[in-house]
Amino acid sequence: MGMVMVRCPISGNEIPTGIETETAILEALPKVETAVHCPECGERHFWTIEHAYVARERRQRASPARS
């Protein structure tokens, strides 16, 4: 799973929508306009699945404990 991301039309930076899913599920959703508050510019933007994508989170593995 990954976070659904869109781009801020003002800054051009990626912004998270707060939705986590798989790409196949995102692509199967209806094309309904949805609002998201943008932490980049402070505005509210509207997006549809046509402008969104799933970003994979890169998680660092914890190093094994050494005795």
Steps between C-alpha positions, in 0.01 A plus 500: 500500500600856447373853544288652226677817386410798282691813402434847634406715198667801662833359623518190281601294801352162588234500769348202682125451483482305825384188315706179494427236235643294216529630143250244366239613753564869428457444127167321559347791693243725333616836366352708779646838590644498852640783711829496689656766723847583366776528762721667236291811427217479754229489233238235431551315172265270313627185329376185327669164454622620160740737680600269787751221547611264774840574652680213662626579846865432549546364845839440645542172676624517852845358546504169687594533862851387579585329825 
